């Protein structure tokens, strides 16, 4: 089981769209996939037409009183399941911090899923917290969508500094440009110049596209309702690139 | 919810529109319309997927093709992969979880078409307030494809639950059973499709097991076992000749070996003068089918050969692969000629005629088969023990090879008659024997592989079929194989000692000698 987390300190950069679309692509290739919506805003749950509510609370979940497997719900897609968000996740940080060893506890929570899933996508909330730090330590890769703007890049540097400070190096950092608007000169400049400085930037750029915004209307993955659009192609290319970085192709 | 209740048959008297109408009036279902699909079922010759309660389909709709692995009984999707053509082998699929799972199930066996249906589905969905599907219903009208005359299959109602939403599916299931009074489907759609063409799934297995009565006269029981082996040989001939996959020839050869083994183990049941010609002919069949199988083994293990070498050296082995493929094609040609020869046809026909005719002319023929099986298994067991004990560090490899053959014969006998013995007692014995066989098999394979590859290396060198880098790579590989051969040899003493533990021997003695004490 591979754990992939979509994360950025900044909100509104396309984390959830990335998690949902990549999860859909993985499922369409024969993988069994789970998306864990860890963001109390519940955007991923919304895309999967699910109420952001779990049977129990994040406190009970973190303490291991709830079996993660029992909270999983099917979605509109075969082999793509969801662990919905819950408003109580806003306090998950506190509950996880209460644990003697949060990382161990998170691994213990995820372990029973490994027989049932090939990929788990963790759609993280935009913050640096005990939860995100734990995610950095348990995930195989961190998928970091970046809007090519100065502020967005700044958050990427902050994430990097945090990783260095906390000596977290077991996770593969996979930043990529998201919501790229080719009409904007700044976007174009950053997309060209940033990879020179940061060669680990993925080559695929996800465009700013109305089809991605329509995910909220259709409550479905782009590949499902707009299969042949540039946005769907971009996610497909992104997924291929991520798989090759993880030595899965 | 009990999963076997999820598929129902729709009686012919009940029109689909009327059924849908009743469902739509009783539940807030949305009618998703109809779709047409072509469902092409695939499985291996020995039904590996069916035996795992799975189906593999290439499903074609207006939107494209997808491969789907489904649960046989419920039709629930286990895995799916979009926009992919059905490959001949699982290994030909693009790397990914679908390929991994299919490869795990089917290994080197080819995926063969087993049934094709045209299906017309009426889709209904039960959604919650979030517009999320919480249960699906499909009314499926299917007919066999490819026939001039349309053969319809029984209409089905599938209830497809969504994980975490058991209640709605339970409700629909209860309605189908109690209100609509639909009978549950006792067979799968694939079974129905096969039955419509007079076929049956899982009709082939290479296991030697047949039901035997311990008191059955030995001559009659052995004839039945041997006839089964003959069937196995014959049924594998077309696949062997067409080289669909490597396992047809393998199964054919195993059936020949089992036959030869039985003929040598029960000499007192059939008159020797009648058996001798058959024994000779099966020996011939074993010999002429050997070269192709040897090359199959090399080719099946080729990726493993390459993996043993350093990455930079691996491409240098490709000329060897090409040589093996070319040789295989030559040997396959020869093999086909043998399998189409009057000699082979005569052997099959005469052997069947011989086995079909009961004989009472031998003393042991009327003896209960269990008694004879006990006696022969115990004799072979003792032979293996005695010969194994005599093997030391300096014993020539040929003696280990002979021990391997005796072990194989013992295993065949135990497998033929395993139903005569309690599972609890026979299973540990088989497990011990398997471990010993694995060690002896590895030792033998490494010996043969190293020897053959060295020889092929010389041929490639002499005929200048490749550059010096290939010779270097083959030499490196041969050395690795020799090293593994030494390791297997060193492990033999410990593994045999485990097989030959006094307590285990005592148990075996009790198992096979009980009746005689």
Interface residues (C-beta under 8 A of the other chain):
Chain A: X27 X28 X29 X30 X31 X32 X48 X49 X50 X51 X71 X72 X73 X74 X75 X76 X78 X79 X81 X118 X219 X248 X249
Chain B: X67 X77 X78 X79 X80 X81 X82 X94 X95 X96 X97 X98 X99 X101 X130 X131 X132 X133 X162 X163 X164 X165
